[in-house]
Amino acid sequence: MFDKILIANRGEIACRVAITARRLGVRTVAVYSEADRSARHVRLCDEAFGIGPPPARESYLRGDVILEVARRAGAQAIHPGYGFLSENEAFARAVATAGLVFIGPPPAAIAAMGSKSAAKALMATAGVPLVPGYHGDDQDPGLLRAEAGRIGYPVMIKASAGGGGKGMRLVSTDDQFDAMLASCRREAKNAFGDDRVLVERFVERPRHIEIQVFADTRGDAVHLFERDCSVQRRHQKVIEEAPAPGMTAARRQAMGEAAVAAARAVGYVGAGTVEFIADPRGEFYFMEMNTRLQVEHPVTEMITGQDLVEWQLRVAAGEPLPCTQSQLVITGHAIEARIYAENADKGFLPSIGRLAHLRTPPAVAFERGAGIDGAPAAVRIDSGVRAGDEISANYDPMIAKLIVWGADRDTAIRRMQVALAGFEVVGPSTNVDFLGRLMTTRAFIDADLDTALIEREQAALFPPPVMLPLSTLAIAAAAVLADENAELDAQVASGWHDPFAARSGWRLNSHQHRELVFHHAGEATTLTVEYAAEGYTVRRAGAIDTEVITLADLALRDGRLTAQVGARAVDAGVVIAEEVLHLFLPSGHLSLGYALPLAHADEGAAEESRLTAPMPGKVIALMVEADTRVTKGQPLLVMEAMKMEHTICAPADGRITGLLYRVGEQVAEGAQLIGFDAATTAA
């Protein structure tokens, strides 16, 4: 076994590798960009070295710098994690040339699987089933169109060097082909520097099923069963589970043998994943091979009881595979949900910012322990961030991977639902509530899976906003009142006392009444609160109905609200930050704007004159000049952030009083971009 390894990655995978290495007594070396100086993976490793500015191309993709750090630190091997340099043939060769061990497959295997077309030709020779299609070198548009006709529509055009859902187009008819081909080639060229494509039959209602394979340097190879990764958005995985629902023993054996044959065909060593597409009839076809550890590897670990990172280290050190095929068995069911900083309701737009609050459900990492019902149970969280960290525009917006295990799929689903309800994030938008809704859709519960599940379940996954019931608003009122009471208690403890600020709301010859205004989905709701000796009553102000809810036994400690709200005992997470009340309820995360009456009565006009950056980014276009008149909705400036463009428009008719940034300049989130006078209307 190695004495010291360098982890050439960041985030949750770097933490994941470091934890296993520490358990095995292997010292670890972290590398970090300037943005990650205080990151969790830096703290987990025994040593850490800075390697450059935040952009990955200037730090985590600098193989030469990473190799120099490995030499200086005395590392014997380099673990590349996934992403970045993990599937870079040139880097793998450079590691070997430097006399170090690349904890991954041989460079030749990476090269063989790096091109989709070449990989499929190799798989055909090895007898691995392929989707009918054209994978040749002749890229003449006329030939490609003719091949599409021969295969039969609908077809998929795919970038030969593609991955991550980029460079893919579904073509339904012949007259669409030329335009789709041109679009696919442009995207492939921009993403991969290679515009070559392949054309394949589109499999109706496909399932994405992959097989985990492992091979050692002695020629032995095994598979560790399958994972179902069919639940995707924009061709990117959202939920993964193992084993695949509905998998028969015969098909599992056939897919496992095909995956092992694929690994043997390229002289594979280490961890790899052979990905297949399966049709409703049970036929399966080779799609690609990922020559690295996958993001979703924890579900395989949960059902097999094996630590795949330990397997990687042992195999790379020249040891034999820890298990034979006959020794590997499936126990129970595991599901992984990827927690991303993104706004699911806005097309999964990435979100960035500081994690002002992060609380996760209790976890049992890497092992199964006793559940409350006596059955084996586990909740595991793999994360590279902590509360206070920034989700940056420079890297993948993953916050964590939430993995659960149960004795069967139904149990695992229920445990995932509970775990998601206990995952609290304040700061950037997240997909936690979306994942919670996904877990309750009939299609997912019934294992009616395919890669279009999210599109098919739009109505359930993206419900329209509804007016909040008084029972929910009463919990919000309880949170505000409990927070105020905590402050009053602190004041009394300090020796200061104001009878008019008493918890009871004492007033001479009367009861105190007040109003709380909450904002949700663009609507304001006013609640009337009446103080009583033993608690409070709340009702909608001005409402025709006479519904009243009592509040009692309010307490707010360490971010948890306990209260009696009507007939319901409530226990909820509460965070109050920047005039937003965040409630974490079993039904999900609810954020409500709230402020005391008149607190912001004069801010409307001032806010119109302040045009600010919605997130950190770069100004790429100015569309107006200073001292010019504009109309409401007119584009003023374009920012680039998270590789997407955002246009800033005039909020009203008015005059531009100043341009505060030039094209090419970086701006911080919330920075004022343009001086704007809404009082002077356009003539």
C-alpha positions as CSV (number, residue, x, y, z in Angstrom):
1,M,0.0,0.0,0.0
2,F,1.1,3.6,-0.6
3,D,2.5,5.8,2.2
4,K,1.3,9.1,0.6
5,I,-1.0,10.0,-2.3
6,L,-1.9,13.3,-3.9
7,I,-5.6,14.0,-4.6
8,A,-5.8,16.0,-7.8
9,N,-9.3,17.2,-7.3
10,R,-11.6,19.2,-5.0
11,G,-15.0,19.1,-3.4
12,E,-16.8,16.0,-2.2
13,I,-14.7,13.5,-4.2
14,A,-11.5,14.9,-2.7
15,C,-13.0,14.6,0.8
16,R,-14.3,11.1,0.0
17,V,-10.8,9.8,-1.1
18,A,-9.1,11.5,1.9
19,I,-11.5,9.7,4.4
20,T,-10.7,6.3,3.0
21,A,-7.0,7.0,2.8
22,R,-6.9,8.1,6.4
23,R,-8.7,4.9,7.5
24,L,-6.0,2.9,5.6
25,G,-3.2,4.8,7.2
26,V,-2.2,6.5,3.9
27,R,-1.2,10.2,4.1
28,T,-2.8,12.6,1.7
29,V,-1.8,15.8,-0.1
30,A,-4.4,18.3,-1.2
31,V,-4.2,20.8,-4.0
32,Y,-6.3,23.9,-4.0
33,S,-7.0,27.0,-6.1
34,E,-7.1,30.5,-4.5
35,A,-10.9,30.2,-4.2
36,D,-10.5,26.9,-2.2
37,R,-7.9,28.0,0.3
38,S,-10.2,27.2,3.2
39,A,-12.2,24.4,1.6
40,R,-13.1,21.3,3.5
41,H,-10.9,19.0,1.4
42,V,-7.9,21.2,2.3
43,R,-8.6,20.7,6.0
44,L,-9.1,16.9,5.7
45,C,-5.8,16.2,4.1
46,D,-2.4,16.0,5.8
47,E,-0.8,18.6,3.5
48,A,-2.1,21.1,1.1
49,F,-0.5,23.2,-1.7
50,G,-1.9,26.1,-3.7
51,I,-1.8,25.6,-7.4
52,G,-3.2,28.8,-9.0
53,P,-6.2,31.2,-9.5
54,P,-9.8,30.1,-9.3
55,P,-10.5,29.2,-13.0
56,A,-10.0,25.4,-13.3
57,R,-7.8,25.8,-16.5
58,E,-5.4,27.8,-14.4
59,S,-5.3,25.5,-11.4
60,Y,-7.0,22.1,-11.3
61,L,-6.4,21.4,-15.0
62,R,-2.6,22.3,-14.8
63,G,-1.2,18.8,-14.9
64,D,2.4,20.1,-14.9
65,V,1.9,22.1,-11.7
66,I,0.1,19.2,-10.0
67,L,3.0,16.9,-10.9
68,E,5.5,19.3,-9.5
69,V,3.5,19.5,-6.2
70,A,3.5,15.6,-6.1
71,R,7.3,15.6,-6.5
72,R,7.8,18.2,-3.8
73,A,5.5,16.5,-1.4
74,G,6.9,13.0,-1.9
75,A,3.7,11.5,-3.1
76,Q,3.9,8.0,-4.6
77,A,0.6,8.1,-6.5
78,I,-2.1,10.5,-7.7
79,H,-5.8,10.0,-7.4
80,P,-7.6,12.1,-10.0
81,G,-11.1,11.8,-8.6
82,Y,-13.7,12.5,-11.3
83,G,-13.9,15.3,-13.7
84,F,-10.8,17.6,-14.3
85,L,-7.9,15.3,-15.3
86,S,-9.5,11.9,-14.4
87,E,-10.0,10.9,-18.1
88,N,-7.0,12.7,-19.5
89,E,-4.8,10.3,-21.4
90,A,-1.9,12.8,-21.6
91,F,-2.0,13.4,-17.8
92,A,-2.0,9.7,-17.1
93,R,1.0,9.2,-19.3
94,A,2.8,12.2,-17.6
95,V,2.2,10.7,-14.2
96,A,3.8,7.4,-15.2
97,T,6.7,9.2,-16.9
98,A,7.3,11.0,-13.6
99,G,7.7,7.7,-11.9
100,L,4.3,7.9,-10.0
101,V,1.3,5.7,-10.1
102,F,-1.9,7.0,-11.7
103,I,-4.8,5.6,-9.6
104,G,-6.9,4.9,-12.6
105,P,-6.8,2.9,-15.8
106,P,-3.8,2.7,-18.2
107,P,-3.5,5.6,-20.7
108,A,-4.3,3.2,-23.6
109,A,-7.7,2.3,-22.0
110,I,-8.5,6.0,-21.5
111,A,-7.6,6.6,-25.2
112,A,-9.6,3.6,-26.4
113,M,-12.8,4.8,-24.6
114,G,-12.3,8.6,-25.2
115,S,-13.9,8.5,-28.6
116,K,-17.5,7.2,-28.7
117,S,-17.1,6.1,-32.3
118,A,-13.8,4.2,-31.7
119,A,-15.1,2.7,-28.5
120,K,-18.2,1.3,-30.2
121,A,-16.1,-0.2,-33.0
122,L,-14.0,-1.9,-30.3
123,M,-17.1,-3.1,-28.5
124,A,-18.6,-4.6,-31.7
125,T,-15.4,-6.7,-32.0
126,A,-15.7,-7.8,-28.4
127,G,-19.3,-8.9,-29.0
128,V,-20.9,-6.2,-26.8
129,P,-24.4,-5.3,-28.0
130,L,-24.6,-1.9,-29.8
131,V,-27.5,0.4,-30.8
132,P,-27.9,0.2,-34.6
133,G,-26.2,3.2,-36.1
134,Y,-23.3,4.8,-38.0
135,H,-20.0,5.2,-36.2
136,G,-17.6,5.7,-39.1
137,D,-14.9,8.2,-39.9
138,D,-16.5,9.7,-43.0
139,Q,-18.3,12.8,-41.8
140,D,-19.8,14.0,-45.1
141,P,-23.2,15.5,-44.2
142,G,-24.8,13.8,-47.2
143,L,-23.5,10.4,-46.0
144,L,-24.6,11.0,-42.4
145,R,-28.1,12.0,-43.6
146,A,-28.3,8.8,-45.8
147,E,-27.2,6.7,-42.8
148,A,-30.0,8.3,-40.7
149,G,-32.5,7.3,-43.3
150,R,-31.1,3.7,-43.4
151,I,-31.3,3.4,-39.6
152,G,-34.8,4.8,-39.5
153,Y,-36.1,7.9,-37.7
154,P,-36.1,9.0,-35.0
155,V,-32.3,9.1,-34.6
156,M,-29.8,10.7,-32.2
157,I,-26.9,12.7,-33.4
158,K,-24.1,12.5,-30.8
159,A,-20.7,14.2,-30.5
160,S,-18.1,11.5,-30.9
161,A,-16.0,13.1,-28.1
162,G,-19.1,14.1,-26.1
163,G,-20.2,13.7,-22.6
164,G,-22.3,15.4,-19.9
165,G,-25.3,15.8,-22.2
166,K,-23.5,18.1,-24.6
167,G,-23.5,17.6,-28.4
168,M,-26.7,15.6,-28.6
169,R,-29.7,16.2,-30.9
170,L,-32.9,14.2,-31.3
171,V,-34.0,14.2,-35.0
172,S,-37.5,13.0,-35.8
173,T,-37.8,13.6,-39.5
174,D,-35.5,13.8,-42.6
175,D,-36.1,17.5,-43.1
176,Q,-34.8,18.4,-39.7
177,F,-31.5,16.5,-40.1
178,D,-29.3,19.2,-41.7
179,A,-30.1,21.9,-39.2
180,M,-29.7,19.5,-36.2
181,L,-26.4,18.2,-37.5
182,A,-25.0,21.8,-37.9
183,S,-26.2,22.7,-34.4
184,C,-24.8,19.6,-32.9
185,R,-21.4,20.1,-34.6
186,R,-21.2,23.7,-33.4
187,E,-21.8,22.7,-29.8
188,A,-19.4,19.7,-30.0
189,K,-16.7,22.0,-31.4
190,N,-17.1,24.5,-28.6
191,A,-17.3,21.9,-25.9
192,F,-14.8,19.4,-26.9
193,G,-12.8,20.9,-29.8
194,D,-14.0,18.1,-32.0
195,D,-17.0,18.3,-34.3
196,R,-17.2,14.6,-35.3
197,V,-20.5,12.9,-34.7
198,L,-22.1,9.5,-34.8
199,V,-25.7,8.7,-35.7
200,E,-27.8,6.1,-33.8
201,R,-31.4,4.8,-33.6
202,F,-33.3,6.6,-30.9
203,V,-34.5,4.1,-28.4
204,E,-38.0,4.8,-27.3
205,R,-38.5,5.2,-23.5
206,P,-34.9,4.3,-22.8
207,R,-33.6,3.4,-19.4
208,H,-30.0,4.3,-18.5
209,I,-28.4,1.4,-16.7
210,E,-24.7,1.2,-15.9
211,I,-22.5,-1.6,-14.6
212,Q,-19.7,-1.0,-12.1
213,V,-16.6,-2.9,-13.2
214,F,-13.2,-3.5,-11.6
215,A,-10.0,-5.1,-12.9
216,D,-6.6,-5.6,-11.4
217,T,-3.1,-5.8,-12.8
218,R,-3.2,-9.6,-12.8
219,G,-5.9,-9.9,-15.4
220,D,-8.8,-10.6,-13.1
221,A,-12.1,-8.5,-13.6
222,V,-15.4,-8.5,-11.8
223,H,-18.6,-6.4,-11.9
224,L,-20.3,-5.0,-8.8
225,F,-23.8,-5.1,-10.3
226,E,-25.8,-2.3,-11.8
227,R,-27.1,1.2,-11.1
228,D,-30.2,2.7,-12.7
229,C,-29.5,6.3,-13.7
230,S,-32.6,7.0,-15.8
231,V,-33.9,10.0,-13.9
232,Q,-32.2,12.8,-15.7
233,R,-32.5,16.5,-16.6
234,R,-30.8,17.8,-19.7
235,H,-29.1,14.4,-20.2
236,Q,-27.5,14.8,-16.7
237,K,-28.3,12.4,-13.8
238,V,-30.4,13.5,-10.9
239,I,-31.3,10.3,-9.1
240,E,-29.4,7.0,-9.1
241,E,-30.3,3.8,-7.5
242,A,-29.0,0.2,-7.1
243,P,-30.0,-2.4,-7.9
244,A,-32.0,-1.4,-11.0
245,P,-35.8,-1.9,-10.3
246,G,-37.2,-4.8,-12.2
247,M,-33.8,-6.3,-13.1
248,T,-34.0,-10.1,-13.6
249,A,-31.2,-12.4,-12.6
250,A,-30.7,-13.4,-16.2
251,R,-30.4,-9.9,-17.6
252,R,-28.1,-8.9,-14.7
253,Q,-25.8,-11.7,-15.6
254,A,-25.9,-10.8,-19.3
255,M,-25.2,-7.1,-18.7
256,G,-22.5,-7.9,-16.1
257,E,-20.7,-10.3,-18.5
258,A,-20.9,-7.8,-21.3
259,A,-19.4,-5.0,-19.1
260,V,-16.6,-7.3,-18.0
261,A,-16.0,-8.2,-21.7
262,A,-15.8,-4.5,-22.5
263,A,-13.2,-3.9,-19.7
264,R,-11.1,-6.9,-20.9
265,A,-11.2,-5.6,-24.5
266,V,-9.2,-2.5,-23.5
267,G,-6.9,-4.1,-21.0
268,Y,-8.6,-2.2,-18.2
269,V,-7.3,-1.8,-14.7
270,G,-9.1,-0.1,-11.7
271,A,-12.6,1.2,-11.4
272,G,-14.7,1.9,-14.5
273,T,-18.4,2.1,-15.5
274,V,-19.9,0.6,-18.6
275,E,-23.1,2.4,-19.5
276,F,-25.9,0.8,-21.4
277,I,-29.2,2.0,-22.7
278,A,-32.1,-0.5,-22.3
279,D,-35.4,-0.5,-24.1
280,P,-38.8,-1.6,-22.6
281,R,-38.5,-5.1,-24.1
282,G,-35.4,-5.8,-22.1
283,E,-32.8,-5.4,-24.8
284,F,-29.7,-3.5,-23.9
285,Y,-27.0,-1.7,-25.9
286,F,-23.5,-0.3,-25.1
287,M,-23.5,3.5,-24.8
288,E,-20.0,4.4,-23.5
289,M,-17.5,3.6,-20.8
290,N,-16.4,6.1,-18.2
291,T,-12.8,5.3,-17.3
292,R,-13.0,6.6,-13.7
293,L,-15.0,6.4,-10.5
294,Q,-18.5,7.7,-11.0
295,V,-20.3,10.3,-8.9
296,E,-23.0,7.7,-8.1
297,H,-20.6,5.1,-6.8
298,P,-21.9,5.3,-3.2
299,V,-25.1,3.4,-4.1
300,T,-23.0,0.4,-5.2
301,E,-21.0,0.6,-2.0
302,M,-24.2,0.6,0.0
303,I,-25.6,-2.5,-1.5
304,T,-22.3,-4.5,-1.6
305,G,-20.7,-3.3,1.6
306,Q,-17.5,-2.6,-0.3
307,D,-15.4,0.6,-0.3
308,L,-14.6,1.3,-3.9
309,V,-11.9,3.9,-3.2
310,E,-10.1,1.3,-1.1
311,W,-10.4,-1.1,-4.0
312,Q,-8.8,1.6,-6.2
313,L,-5.9,2.1,-3.9
314,R,-5.2,-1.6,-3.4
315,V,-5.4,-2.4,-7.2
316,A,-3.2,0.6,-8.0
317,A,-0.7,-0.6,-5.5
318,G,-0.5,-4.0,-7.3
319,E,-2.7,-6.0,-5.0
320,P,-5.4,-8.4,-6.3
321,L,-9.1,-7.6,-6.3
322,P,-10.4,-7.8,-2.8
323,C,-13.3,-10.1,-3.9
324,T,-14.1,-12.7,-6.5
325,Q,-17.4,-12.5,-8.5
326,S,-19.0,-15.2,-6.5
327,Q,-18.2,-13.4,-3.2
328,L,-20.1,-10.3,-4.2
329,V,-23.8,-10.1,-3.3
330,I,-26.5,-7.5,-3.3
331,T,-28.1,-6.6,0.0
332,G,-31.0,-4.2,0.1
333,H,-31.6,-1.1,-2.0
334,A,-29.8,2.3,-2.2
335,I,-30.8,5.6,-3.7
336,E,-28.6,8.7,-4.3
337,A,-30.0,12.3,-4.8
338,R,-27.6,15.0,-6.0
339,I,-28.1,18.2,-4.0
340,Y,-27.3,21.1,-6.4
341,A,-27.3,24.8,-6.0
342,E,-29.7,25.5,-8.8
343,N,-33.2,26.8,-9.4
344,A,-35.3,23.9,-10.6
345,D,-38.3,26.1,-11.3
346,K,-36.2,28.3,-13.7
347,G,-34.9,25.5,-15.9
348,F,-32.4,24.3,-13.4
349,L,-30.4,27.5,-13.7
350,P,-27.3,27.3,-11.5
351,S,-27.3,29.4,-8.4
352,I,-24.3,30.7,-6.5
353,G,-23.6,32.4,-3.2
354,R,-22.7,31.9,0.4
355,L,-24.2,29.0,2.3
356,A,-25.5,31.1,5.1
357,H,-27.1,28.0,6.7
358,L,-26.5,24.3,6.1
359,R,-27.9,21.6,8.2
360,T,-28.1,18.0,7.1
361,P,-29.9,15.0,8.4
362,P,-28.0,12.7,10.8
363,A,-25.7,10.5,8.8
364,V,-24.1,7.1,9.2
365,A,-21.2,7.2,6.7
366,F,-19.9,4.2,4.8
367,E,-21.6,1.6,6.9
368,R,-25.0,0.3,7.7
369,G,-26.2,0.6,11.2
370,A,-29.3,-0.3,13.2
371,G,-32.4,1.7,12.3
372,I,-35.2,2.6,14.7
373,D,-37.2,-0.4,13.5
374,G,-34.3,-2.8,14.1
375,A,-33.7,-3.2,10.4
376,P,-30.4,-2.2,8.8
377,A,-30.6,1.5,7.8
378,A,-28.2,4.2,6.6
379,V,-28.2,7.8,5.6
380,R,-24.9,8.9,4.1
381,I,-23.9,12.4,3.0
382,D,-20.9,13.1,0.8
383,S,-20.1,16.8,0.7
384,G,-17.2,19.1,0.2
385,V,-18.8,22.2,1.7
386,R,-19.7,23.6,5.1
387,A,-21.9,26.4,6.3
388,G,-20.3,29.7,5.4
389,D,-18.6,28.3,2.2
390,E,-19.2,29.9,-1.2
391,I,-20.8,28.1,-4.1
392,S,-18.7,29.6,-6.8
393,A,-19.3,30.2,-10.5
394,N,-15.9,28.6,-11.1
395,Y,-16.9,25.0,-10.3
396,D,-19.7,22.5,-10.4
397,P,-22.6,23.7,-8.1
398,M,-23.0,20.4,-6.2
399,I,-23.6,20.9,-2.5
400,A,-23.8,17.3,-1.5
401,K,-24.8,13.8,-2.4
402,L,-27.5,12.3,-0.2
403,I,-27.5,8.5,-0.1
404,V,-29.9,6.3,1.7
405,W,-30.2,2.5,2.1
406,G,-33.1,0.3,3.0
407,A,-34.0,-3.3,3.2
408,D,-36.1,-2.8,0.0
409,R,-36.8,-0.1,-2.5
410,D,-40.0,1.1,-0.8
411,T,-38.1,1.6,2.5
412,A,-35.3,3.4,0.8
413,I,-37.8,5.8,-0.9
414,R,-39.4,6.6,2.4
415,R,-36.1,7.2,4.1
416,M,-35.0,9.4,1.2
417,Q,-38.2,11.5,1.6
418,V,-37.5,11.9,5.3
419,A,-33.8,12.7,4.7
420,L,-34.6,15.4,2.1
421,A,-37.1,17.0,4.5
422,G,-34.2,17.3,7.0
423,F,-31.8,18.9,4.5
424,E,-31.7,22.6,5.2
425,V,-30.0,25.2,3.0
426,V,-30.2,29.0,3.1
427,G,-28.2,31.0,0.6
428,P,-28.2,29.9,-3.1
429,S,-31.4,28.2,-4.5
430,T,-31.3,24.4,-4.3
431,N,-33.1,21.5,-5.9
432,V,-34.0,19.9,-2.5
433,D,-37.8,20.6,-2.8
434,F,-37.8,19.4,-6.4
435,L,-36.1,16.1,-5.3
436,G,-38.7,15.8,-2.6
437,R,-41.5,16.1,-5.1
438,L,-39.8,13.7,-7.4
439,M,-39.7,11.0,-4.7
440,T,-43.5,11.2,-4.3
441,T,-44.4,11.0,-8.0
442,R,-46.4,7.9,-8.9
443,A,-44.0,7.1,-11.8
444,F,-40.9,7.0,-9.6
445,I,-42.7,5.1,-6.8
446,D,-43.9,2.5,-9.3
447,A,-40.4,2.3,-11.0
448,D,-41.9,3.5,-14.3
449,L,-38.5,4.8,-15.2
450,D,-37.0,6.2,-18.4
451,T,-34.9,9.2,-19.3
452,A,-37.9,11.4,-20.0
453,L,-39.6,10.9,-16.6
454,I,-39.0,14.5,-15.5
455,E,-40.6,15.8,-18.7
456,R,-43.5,13.4,-18.3
457,E,-44.1,14.5,-14.7
458,Q,-44.0,18.2,-15.3
459,A,-47.4,18.9,-13.6
460,A,-46.4,17.1,-10.4
461,L,-42.8,18.3,-10.3
462,F,-43.5,22.0,-11.1
463,P,-46.9,22.8,-9.5
464,P,-48.1,26.4,-9.8
465,P,-47.9,28.6,-6.7
466,V,-51.0,28.4,-4.4
467,M,-52.2,30.6,-1.6
468,L,-50.8,29.4,1.6
469,P,-53.3,28.1,4.1
470,L,-53.7,29.8,7.5
471,S,-52.2,26.8,9.2
472,T,-48.9,27.3,7.4
473,L,-48.9,31.1,7.9
474,A,-49.6,30.5,11.6
475,I,-46.3,28.5,11.8
476,A,-44.5,31.5,10.3
477,A,-46.2,33.8,12.9
478,A,-45.1,31.4,15.6
479,A,-41.5,31.5,14.4
480,V,-41.5,35.4,14.4
481,L,-43.1,35.6,17.8
482,A,-40.7,32.9,19.3
483,D,-37.7,34.8,17.9
484,E,-39.0,38.0,19.5
485,N,-39.6,36.2,22.8
486,A,-36.0,34.9,22.8
487,E,-34.8,38.5,22.4
488,L,-37.0,39.7,25.2
489,D,-35.8,36.9,27.5
490,A,-32.2,38.0,26.8
491,Q,-33.1,41.6,27.7
492,V,-34.7,40.6,30.9
493,A,-31.7,38.4,31.8
494,S,-29.5,41.5,31.3
495,G,-31.5,43.5,33.8
496,W,-33.5,45.7,31.4
497,H,-37.3,45.5,31.6
498,D,-40.0,47.2,29.6
499,P,-43.6,46.2,30.7
500,F,-44.9,47.1,27.2
501,A,-42.5,44.6,25.7
502,A,-43.6,41.7,27.8
503,R,-44.3,38.3,26.3
504,S,-47.9,38.6,27.3
505,G,-48.4,41.8,25.3
506,W,-49.6,43.5,28.4
507,R,-51.6,46.7,27.8
508,L,-53.5,48.8,30.4
509,N,-57.2,47.8,30.2
510,S,-56.8,46.0,26.8
511,H,-55.2,43.2,24.9
512,Q,-52.4,43.9,22.4
513,H,-53.2,43.5,18.7
514,R,-50.6,43.7,16.0
515,E,-50.2,42.8,12.3
516,L,-47.6,40.6,10.6
517,V,-47.1,40.9,6.9
518,F,-45.7,38.0,4.9
519,H,-44.8,38.0,1.2
520,H,-44.9,34.8,-0.8
521,A,-45.1,34.2,-4.6
522,G,-45.5,37.9,-5.2
523,E,-48.5,38.3,-2.9
524,A,-48.7,39.9,0.5
525,T,-50.8,38.4,3.3
526,T,-51.5,40.2,6.6
527,L,-52.2,38.3,9.8
528,T,-53.7,39.8,12.8
529,V,-52.1,38.6,16.0
530,E,-53.9,38.9,19.4
531,Y,-52.0,38.4,22.6
532,A,-53.4,36.4,25.4
533,A,-52.2,35.3,28.8
534,E,-51.4,31.8,27.6
535,G,-50.4,32.4,24.0
536,Y,-51.7,34.0,20.9
537,T,-54.5,33.8,18.3
538,V,-53.9,34.5,14.6
539,R,-56.3,35.2,11.7
540,R,-56.1,36.7,8.2
541,A,-56.6,40.4,8.4
542,G,-59.8,41.5,6.7
543,A,-60.8,37.9,5.8
544,I,-64.4,37.1,5.3
545,D,-63.9,33.7,6.9
546,T,-63.7,33.5,10.7
547,E,-60.9,30.9,10.9
548,V,-58.7,31.5,14.0
549,I,-55.7,29.4,15.1
550,T,-54.2,29.5,18.6
551,L,-50.5,29.5,19.3
552,A,-49.0,28.2,22.5
553,D,-45.8,26.8,24.1
554,L,-43.5,28.7,21.6
555,A,-39.8,28.0,21.8
556,L,-37.0,28.7,19.4
557,R,-33.6,27.0,20.3
558,D,-30.7,26.4,18.0
559,G,-32.7,27.0,14.9
560,R,-35.6,24.6,15.8
561,L,-39.1,25.9,16.5
562,T,-41.4,23.9,18.8
563,A,-44.9,25.1,19.2
564,Q,-48.5,24.1,19.6
565,V,-50.2,25.5,16.5
566,G,-53.9,24.8,16.8
567,A,-54.2,21.1,17.4
568,R,-50.8,20.4,15.8
569,A,-47.5,20.0,17.6
570,V,-44.9,21.6,15.3
571,D,-41.2,21.0,15.2
572,A,-39.6,22.9,12.3
573,G,-36.3,24.4,11.3
574,V,-36.2,28.2,11.3
575,V,-33.7,30.6,9.9
576,I,-34.4,34.4,9.8
577,A,-32.0,36.3,7.5
578,E,-32.1,39.5,5.6
579,E,-35.9,40.0,6.1
580,V,-36.6,36.5,4.9
581,L,-38.1,33.8,7.1
582,H,-37.0,30.3,6.1
583,L,-39.2,27.5,7.4
584,F,-38.1,23.9,7.0
585,L,-41.2,21.7,7.2
586,P,-41.9,18.1,6.4
587,S,-43.5,19.4,3.2
588,G,-40.3,21.2,2.2
589,H,-38.6,24.6,2.4
590,L,-40.8,27.7,2.6
591,S,-39.3,31.2,2.3
592,L,-41.4,34.2,3.2
593,G,-40.5,37.8,3.1
594,Y,-41.5,39.7,6.2
595,A,-41.0,43.1,7.7
596,L,-42.7,45.3,10.2
597,P,-45.3,47.7,8.7
598,L,-44.0,50.9,7.3
599,A,-40.4,49.6,7.6
600,H,-39.8,50.0,3.9
601,A,-42.6,52.4,2.9
602,D,-40.2,54.8,1.2
603,E,-37.9,52.3,-0.6
604,G,-39.9,51.6,-3.7
605,A,-38.7,54.6,-5.7
606,A,-35.2,54.2,-4.5
607,E,-35.0,50.6,-5.5
608,E,-36.1,51.3,-9.0
609,S,-33.0,53.5,-9.4
610,R,-30.6,50.7,-8.3
611,L,-29.7,48.1,-10.9
612,T,-27.6,45.4,-9.3
613,A,-25.8,42.3,-10.4
614,P,-27.9,39.1,-9.6
615,M,-24.7,37.1,-9.1
616,P,-20.9,37.5,-9.5
617,G,-19.9,37.7,-13.1
618,K,-18.4,39.7,-16.0
619,V,-19.8,42.5,-18.0
620,I,-19.7,41.4,-21.7
621,A,-21.8,44.1,-23.3
622,L,-23.0,47.7,-22.7
623,M,-26.1,48.6,-24.7
624,V,-26.6,52.2,-23.6
625,E,-24.5,55.3,-22.9
626,A,-24.6,57.7,-20.0
627,D,-27.1,60.5,-19.9
628,T,-29.5,58.8,-22.3
629,R,-33.2,58.2,-21.9
630,V,-34.5,54.6,-21.9
631,T,-37.9,52.9,-21.7
632,K,-39.1,50.2,-19.3
633,G,-37.8,46.8,-20.4
634,Q,-35.1,48.1,-22.6
635,P,-31.8,46.0,-22.5
636,L,-29.1,48.0,-20.8
637,L,-26.2,45.6,-20.1
638,V,-25.3,41.9,-20.5
639,M,-23.5,39.9,-17.8
640,E,-21.9,36.5,-18.2
641,A,-22.1,34.2,-15.1
642,M,-21.9,30.4,-14.7
643,K,-21.3,30.2,-18.5
644,M,-24.7,31.8,-19.2
645,E,-25.7,35.3,-20.3
646,H,-28.0,37.5,-18.2
647,T,-29.5,40.7,-19.6
648,I,-30.2,43.6,-17.3
649,C,-33.2,45.7,-18.4
650,A,-34.5,49.1,-17.4
651,P,-37.1,48.7,-14.6
652,A,-39.0,51.8,-15.7
653,D,-38.9,54.7,-18.1
654,G,-36.0,57.0,-17.1
655,R,-32.5,58.3,-17.7
656,I,-29.1,56.6,-17.4
657,T,-27.0,58.7,-15.0
658,G,-23.8,56.7,-15.2
659,L,-22.1,53.4,-16.3
660,L,-20.2,52.0,-13.3
661,Y,-18.4,49.1,-15.1
662,R,-16.7,48.6,-18.4
663,V,-16.9,45.6,-20.7
664,G,-14.6,42.9,-19.5
665,E,-14.7,43.9,-15.8
666,Q,-15.7,41.5,-13.1
667,V,-18.6,42.5,-10.7
668,A,-19.6,41.1,-7.4
669,E,-23.1,39.9,-6.5
670,G,-25.3,42.9,-5.5
671,A,-23.0,45.5,-7.0
672,Q,-24.7,48.5,-8.6
673,L,-24.1,48.3,-12.3
674,I,-25.8,51.4,-13.7
675,G,-26.9,54.7,-12.3
676,F,-30.6,55.2,-13.2
677,D,-33.0,58.0,-12.5
678,A,-36.6,56.8,-12.7
679,A,-38.0,60.2,-11.7
680,T,-37.1,61.7,-15.1
681,T,-39.4,59.9,-17.5
682,A,-38.6,59.5,-21.2
683,A,-40.2,62.1,-23.4
